[in-house]
Structure formats: structure tokens, C-alpha cells
Amino acid sequence: MALVTLEHVSRRYRLGGQTVEALRDVNLDIAEGVFLAIAGPSGSGKSTLLNLIGCIDTPSAGRLVIDGREVSGQTPDQLADYRARTVGFIFQTFNLFPVLTAYENVEYPLLQFPEVSRQQRRERVMRFLDLVGLARFASHRPNQLSGGQRQRVAIARALAVKPRIVLADEPTANLDHDTGVEILRLMKALNTKYGTTFVFSTHDDRVIAAADRLVRIEDGRLTALGVRHDQRWVMVKPELVATTVFAHALPVAAAVEDGGDAAEGVADAAAAACTAQEDEPRH
């Protein structure tokens, strides 16, 4: 089962008397443990998609299921506790509290969990600060840390709640090249070691190069899905392959790229899979 499923999801806003279609009929499954980049130009809808997955925003239409729970139709306030326990956030501007130390910033989201004792909080905070290489900077405030160190604190804070999924909105945008590469390597290592699912919104080629799944979006529509296979991207149009195939099966995507009879067979199989999903009774 996918960790995140979007079925015919759209998001519309009213802006200056006009309706803006931020997302249009998006269908996507995200498998657990992937390192996925959502790429597109400014205004393409990638941040809106990230906000929906993070339960910060809600769909105008369609169905959104996260970790087996349908969240469409509920307000962000209704989902606050669920969001706090399921999703970790990493922001482009770090979003650290300037008056708190690195330790206190990582501890902050844990304060709303009454079942976590003070001793458990301390052990968890120090564990994740150590994991990102900042244990000796625990008492430093953000203005005493470099940009890369602040982003490491943000990563530790996101992981401290032990989320099912970490969402990162342009995490390298405010970092220099070397620091950005270092941060990406850290997140990739955490993904590999702990199986934590990472989803990025980005237009940074470095993030795309580090990913193992790629979603391209433009004008609110998914335009291509990519799977990394043998150090190269295999790109597939979303309507050609069922989203579950995109999430799990490399050989299918490779066959589509290679063309010929195999590709036609895969296309037929994918179409049949999509039809079967549509015809399957819902309970």
C-alpha cells in the first residue's frame, strides 16, 4: 500500500476576484521509503502539492489518503495532531525560533506529546542533534550558527517526532553549493539508513540528481513521472502507467522507454490496471 495516495485531486483559490487552478486532477501514489523530488517552475503547483501532502492545506476536489487515513474533507485544524505525529517539515528559510537554542528548537515539537517524558525528550533531542553532527552546538542560538548548521537543526527537528514522511520545501535554496550538497548527502544517508520517506519541492538540479523518484509538474498538472534506473532517469507520462506501477516497478518503466512491442504491451497492461482500479468496488 502506498504511503500517500492522491486521486483526482484539484486545488482552487480565489485571488482578486479570479479563480486560480493551483492543481488540476492530480493522481499519484508515493511509496514508503522513496527519496522523491517534485520539480517544476515557480507557480507550477509544486508547493501546493507539498502543502496538501503535509495537511497544511486541503483539496478542493478529489481524495487524499496518507498512511491509510483519508484526510480530504478535514480542515488543517482538525488534522493538527495527526500532522504533528506523521509529518516532519524542512523549510527553505529554516523557520527556527531565534530566541531558542538548537536543543530547544529540536525539542519544541515534542512538547505537545504528553506521553514523552522530559528524560525521553532529552535523549531523543540529543540523539538527533548527534545524528546531524551538531551535538556540541546544542546550546547555540540560530544567529550563532551557519546556514548549513541551521538547516541541520531543522532536519533534526523534523526527524525528532519520528515522522512517517519528511517534506522539504526548496531545502537548498538559501545554501551555497557545497553546503547544499552536504545537506543533500545527509538527508539521503538518513533516507537510506532509516527508510524515512523524503519528498522535496524543488527546481534545483542537485536535489533532482539525488532523488530516486521524480514528479514533474507544470500549470498544476503532472507532466511526467521518473524512476531512477542504472544511474539514469526513465521518464513516463502519468497517463501511460498506473501510479502504483510508478511507485514500485522499475522494469515496467524501462520497458516503456525502450519502445517496440514491449512498450505496447506495458501500455496495454497499464491501461488495464487503471481500468481495474476504476471498476473495483469501493468499501
C-alpha positions as CSV (number, residue, x, y, z in Angstrom):
1,M,0.0,0.0,0.0
2,A,1.3,3.5,-0.9
3,L,2.1,5.8,2.0
4,V,0.4,8.7,0.2
5,T,-2.4,8.5,-2.4
6,L,-3.9,11.3,-4.4
7,E,-6.9,10.5,-6.6
8,H,-8.2,13.2,-8.9
9,V,-7.1,16.0,-6.6
10,S,-7.6,19.6,-7.5
11,R,-6.9,22.8,-5.6
12,R,-8.6,26.1,-6.5
13,Y,-8.1,29.5,-4.9
14,R,-9.9,32.8,-5.1
15,L,-7.4,35.6,-5.9
16,G,-8.5,39.1,-6.7
17,G,-11.9,38.0,-7.9
18,Q,-10.5,35.3,-10.1
19,T,-10.2,31.5,-9.6
20,V,-6.7,30.1,-9.7
21,E,-6.3,26.4,-10.5
22,A,-3.2,25.5,-8.5
23,L,-3.6,21.8,-9.0
24,R,-5.7,20.0,-11.7
25,D,-6.8,16.4,-11.4
26,V,-3.7,15.0,-9.9
27,N,-3.3,11.2,-9.5
28,L,-0.3,10.0,-7.7
29,D,0.9,7.3,-5.3
30,I,4.0,7.8,-3.2
31,A,5.6,4.6,-1.9
32,E,7.1,4.4,1.6
33,G,10.9,4.9,1.7
34,V,11.3,6.9,-1.5
35,F,13.5,10.0,-2.0
36,L,11.2,11.9,-4.3
37,A,11.6,15.3,-6.0
38,I,8.6,17.3,-7.2
39,A,10.1,19.6,-9.8
40,G,8.7,22.5,-11.8
41,P,9.0,26.2,-12.4
42,S,7.7,28.9,-10.0
43,G,3.9,28.8,-9.9
44,S,3.7,25.3,-11.2
45,G,1.8,23.9,-8.1
46,K,4.7,22.0,-6.5
47,S,4.4,23.9,-3.2
48,T,0.6,23.5,-3.2
49,L,1.1,19.7,-3.7
50,L,3.6,19.6,-0.8
51,N,1.2,21.5,1.4
52,L,-1.6,19.1,0.7
53,I,0.6,16.1,1.5
54,G,1.6,17.8,4.7
55,C,-2.1,18.5,5.7
56,I,-1.4,22.2,5.8
57,D,-3.9,22.7,3.1
58,T,-6.9,20.7,1.9
59,P,-8.1,19.7,-1.6
60,S,-10.9,21.5,-3.3
61,A,-11.8,18.2,-5.0
62,G,-10.6,14.6,-5.0
63,R,-9.4,12.1,-2.4
64,L,-6.2,12.3,-0.4
65,V,-5.1,9.3,1.8
66,I,-2.0,9.4,4.0
67,D,-0.7,6.4,5.9
68,G,-4.1,4.7,5.5
69,R,-6.2,7.6,6.7
70,E,-8.3,9.7,4.4
71,V,-7.7,13.3,5.2
72,S,-9.6,15.0,2.4
73,G,-12.7,16.9,3.7
74,Q,-11.0,17.7,7.1
75,T,-9.6,21.1,8.0
76,P,-5.9,21.7,8.8
77,D,-7.0,22.4,12.4
78,Q,-8.8,19.0,12.7
79,L,-5.6,17.4,11.4
80,A,-3.2,19.2,13.7
81,D,-2.3,16.3,16.0
82,Y,-2.2,13.8,13.1
83,R,0.1,16.2,11.2
84,A,2.4,16.7,14.2
85,R,2.9,12.9,14.6
86,T,3.1,11.9,10.9
87,V,4.8,14.7,9.0
88,G,8.2,16.4,9.5
89,F,8.8,19.7,7.8
90,I,12.1,21.3,6.5
91,F,11.7,24.8,5.2
92,Q,13.8,26.9,2.8
93,T,14.2,29.6,5.4
94,F,14.8,27.1,8.2
95,N,12.0,28.5,10.4
96,L,13.9,28.2,13.6
97,F,12.9,30.2,16.7
98,P,15.7,32.8,17.1
99,V,15.4,33.1,20.9
100,L,15.7,29.3,21.4
101,T,18.9,27.2,21.3
102,A,19.4,24.4,18.8
103,Y,18.4,22.0,21.6
104,E,15.2,23.9,22.3
105,N,14.3,24.2,18.7
106,V,14.5,20.4,18.2
107,E,12.7,19.8,21.5
108,Y,9.8,22.2,20.7
109,P,7.5,19.9,18.6
110,L,8.0,17.2,21.2
111,L,6.4,19.3,24.0
112,Q,2.9,18.6,22.6
113,F,3.4,14.9,23.2
114,P,2.4,14.2,26.8
115,E,3.4,10.6,26.6
116,V,7.1,11.6,26.0
117,S,8.8,12.3,29.4
118,R,11.4,15.0,29.9
119,Q,14.1,12.4,30.0
120,Q,12.9,10.8,26.8
121,R,12.7,14.2,25.2
122,R,16.3,14.9,26.2
123,E,17.5,11.6,24.9
124,R,15.7,12.0,21.6
125,V,16.8,15.6,21.0
126,M,20.5,14.8,21.7
127,R,20.3,11.7,19.6
128,F,19.1,13.6,16.5
129,L,21.4,16.5,17.1
130,D,24.3,14.0,17.2
131,L,22.9,12.3,14.1
132,V,23.2,15.6,12.1
133,G,26.6,16.4,13.7
134,L,25.6,19.2,16.0
135,A,25.6,17.7,19.5
136,R,28.3,20.1,20.6
137,F,26.3,23.1,19.3
138,A,23.2,22.2,21.3
139,S,23.3,25.4,23.4
140,H,23.9,27.7,20.4
141,R,21.1,30.0,19.1
142,P,20.4,30.3,15.3
143,N,22.4,33.5,14.9
144,Q,25.5,31.7,16.2
145,L,25.2,29.0,13.5
146,S,26.0,29.0,9.8
147,G,23.2,28.4,7.2
148,G,24.2,24.8,6.8
149,Q,24.2,24.2,10.6
150,R,20.7,25.9,10.9
151,Q,19.4,23.6,8.2
152,R,20.8,20.6,10.1
153,V,18.9,21.8,13.2
154,A,15.8,21.9,11.1
155,I,16.4,18.4,9.8
156,A,16.9,17.2,13.4
157,R,13.7,18.9,14.5
158,A,11.8,17.2,11.6
159,L,13.1,13.8,12.5
160,A,12.7,14.1,16.3
161,V,8.9,13.4,16.1
162,K,9.7,10.2,14.2
163,P,7.5,11.0,11.3
164,R,6.4,8.7,8.5
165,I,7.3,11.3,5.9
166,V,9.5,14.4,5.7
167,L,8.5,17.2,3.4
168,A,11.2,19.7,2.3
169,D,10.3,22.9,0.5
170,E,13.3,24.1,-1.5
171,P,15.7,23.0,1.3
172,T,18.9,24.0,-0.6
173,A,17.7,27.4,-2.0
174,N,19.3,29.5,0.7
175,L,22.6,27.5,0.9
176,D,25.8,27.8,-1.1
177,H,26.7,25.0,-3.5
178,D,29.0,23.0,-1.2
179,T,26.7,23.3,1.8
180,G,23.7,22.3,-0.3
181,V,25.4,19.2,-1.5
182,E,26.4,18.3,2.1
183,I,22.8,18.7,3.3
184,L,21.5,16.6,0.5
185,R,24.0,13.8,1.3
186,L,22.9,13.9,4.9
187,M,19.2,13.6,4.0
188,K,20.0,10.8,1.5
189,A,22.0,8.9,4.2
190,L,19.1,9.2,6.6
191,N,16.7,8.0,4.0
192,T,18.9,5.0,3.2
193,K,19.7,4.1,6.8
194,Y,16.2,4.6,8.4
195,G,13.9,4.2,5.4
196,T,12.3,7.6,6.1
197,T,10.3,8.9,3.2
198,F,11.5,12.3,1.8
199,V,9.5,14.4,-0.6
200,F,11.0,17.7,-1.9
201,S,9.6,20.6,-3.9
202,T,12.5,21.9,-6.0
203,H,13.9,23.3,-9.2
204,D,17.4,22.6,-8.0
205,D,19.2,20.1,-10.3
206,R,21.3,18.9,-7.3
207,V,18.1,17.7,-5.5
208,I,16.8,16.0,-8.7
209,A,20.2,14.3,-9.1
210,A,19.9,12.9,-5.5
211,A,16.3,11.7,-5.9
212,D,15.3,8.1,-6.8
213,R,11.7,9.2,-7.9
214,L,10.8,12.4,-9.9
215,V,7.5,14.1,-10.5
216,R,7.4,16.9,-13.0
217,I,4.6,19.4,-12.7
218,E,3.6,22.4,-14.8
219,D,0.5,24.6,-14.6
220,G,-0.9,22.4,-11.9
221,R,-0.8,19.2,-13.9
222,L,1.7,16.3,-13.6
223,T,3.6,16.1,-16.9
224,A,6.0,13.2,-16.3
225,L,7.0,10.6,-13.7
226,G,10.5,9.4,-13.4
227,V,12.2,6.4,-11.8
228,R,16.0,6.2,-11.5
229,H,17.3,3.1,-13.1
230,D,21.0,2.2,-13.5
231,Q,22.0,5.8,-12.8
232,R,19.7,7.3,-15.4
233,W,16.1,8.6,-15.4
234,V,13.4,6.6,-17.0
235,M,10.6,9.1,-17.7
236,V,7.0,8.0,-18.2
237,K,3.9,10.1,-19.0
238,P,1.5,9.9,-16.0
239,E,-1.5,8.7,-18.1
240,L,0.5,5.8,-19.5
241,V,1.4,3.9,-16.4
242,A,-0.7,3.3,-13.3
243,T,0.7,5.2,-10.3
244,T,1.2,2.0,-8.3
245,V,3.5,0.8,-11.2
246,F,5.4,4.1,-11.0
247,A,5.9,3.6,-7.2
248,H,7.1,0.1,-7.3
249,A,8.1,-1.5,-10.6
250,L,11.3,-0.4,-12.4
251,P,11.2,-2.9,-15.2
252,V,7.8,-1.6,-16.4
253,A,9.1,1.9,-16.7
254,A,12.2,0.7,-18.5
255,A,10.1,-1.3,-21.0
256,V,8.1,1.9,-21.8
257,E,11.3,3.8,-22.5
258,D,12.7,1.0,-24.7
259,G,9.7,1.1,-27.0
260,G,8.6,-1.5,-29.5
261,D,6.3,-4.4,-28.7
262,A,7.3,-4.5,-25.1
263,A,6.2,-0.9,-24.6
264,E,2.9,-1.5,-26.3
265,G,2.4,-4.5,-24.0
266,V,3.2,-2.4,-20.9
267,A,0.9,0.4,-22.1
268,D,-1.9,-2.2,-22.5
269,A,-1.2,-3.6,-19.1
270,A,-1.1,-0.2,-17.5
271,A,-4.4,0.8,-19.2
272,A,-5.9,-2.5,-17.9
273,A,-4.6,-1.8,-14.4
274,C,-6.1,1.7,-14.5
275,T,-9.4,0.3,-15.7
276,A,-9.4,-2.4,-13.0
277,Q,-8.8,0.3,-10.4
278,E,-11.7,2.4,-11.7
279,D,-14.0,-0.7,-11.8
280,E,-13.0,-2.0,-8.4
281,P,-15.8,-1.6,-5.9
282,R,-15.1,0.9,-3.0
283,H,-16.0,0.0,0.5
